[in-house]
Amino acid sequence: MPPSISQNQPLNTTAVAEAQTVAEEKKLDSNLRDTIIMPEYVKDTATYHDIVDAMKNKGYRSTVPVVGEKYRLGDAELTIISLNGTYSDPNNNSVGIILRHGKRKLLFTGDAEEEAEAAIIN
């Protein structure tokens, strides 16, 4: 179990770009269509502001991830497995997910480092 859960975590720009692509292709079920999974987090960087502006311009909304929450993606299922905690390294605050499709499971840990990855598997 991760240390105390925090809503503050860095934004994984690759994950946002991938989520936008999927949403644009309308492959997500209605509970995620045009939605970006990201915590309520504000970062004063140009990249963060660019992403927020792009989301507004495209009409995307954000949803705060909740551990154990599941989303359908066509035949696949996405499960939030960690929000992680209040780590000193912002990479360790990445949202962790498992994507299941048939008999296959894929683990995505964002930019999590060894400390956060250990918390995910314990």
N, C-alpha and C positions, 0 to 999 in steps of 0.2 A: 504494500500500500504506500503511495507516495506521501511525502510529508504534507503539512497543511496545504490544502488546495487554495490556489489563488486565481483570480480572474486575469491577472496581468501576465501576458506572455507575448513574445515577439511574433510578428506576422510572418508567416512563411510565404514569400512571394511566389515561389514555384507552385505551392499548393493552391494559392488563390488563382493563378493563371490557369492551372489545370481544371479547377472547379468552374471557372468562367467558361472555358471551352466546352465542358460537359453540359453546363446549363444552356449555353447557346445552341447546342445540338439537340436540346430537349430530350435527353436520354434519362434525366432524373424523373422520378415519380413526383407527383404534385406536392408532396410535403417538403421537397428540397429544390424544386425548380426555381431558378433565379435567386438562389440563396447561397451565401458563402458562410461556411462554418468557421467562426472565429470568435475569440473571447472579447469581452468589452475591454479594449486596450487602446490607449492613445500613445503614440510615439511621435516625437517631434522630429521627423526626418522627411526629406523630400520623397523618398520611396513610399513611406506610409501614406503621406498625403496624396500622392499620385494614385495609389490603390483605392483609397476612400473616394476620391473624385471619380475614378473610373466606375466604381460600383454605383455611385449616384447617377452618373450619366447613362448607365445601362439599365438602371432601375432595379439593380440587385439589392437585396437586403441581407443583413447578417443575422445569424442565430448563434447564441452562446452554446458551446458544446457542454453536454452533461454526461459524465461517465455512465456507461451502460446504455445510453440512448442508441437506438438503431434506426437506420434509414434504408429504404429500398432504392436500388439503382438498377432498374430493369430486372434481370435475373439474379443480380448480386445484392449483398447486404453489407452495409458499412456500420461498424460498431465503434463508438467512442470508448477507448480503453484508458485514457489518461488525460488529465488537464495538467498534471504534474503540480509542482508546488512553487514555493518561493525560493528558487535557486539564485545564487549570485550570478551565474552564467545565464544570460537570457536565452541561449539556445536550448537549455534544459527545460524551458517552459513551453516547449512545443506540444501541440495536441497530438496524442497517439491514437491511431485507428487500426482496426483490422477490417480488411475487405475480404468477404467470403463469396466465392462463386463456384457453385457445384462442390466438388471435393477439395478445392484449392482455397488456401488462406494466405493472404498477403499482409504483412505487418508494415505500417508506415509510422515512423517516429519523428518525422519532420527533421529538425536540426538538433534533436536531443543528443547529448553527449553520454558518456558511459554512466555517469551518476544517475541521470534520469532514466536511462534504459534499464539499469538495475532495479530502480523503483517500479518500473512497469512490470517486470517479470516476477517480482517478489510479492 
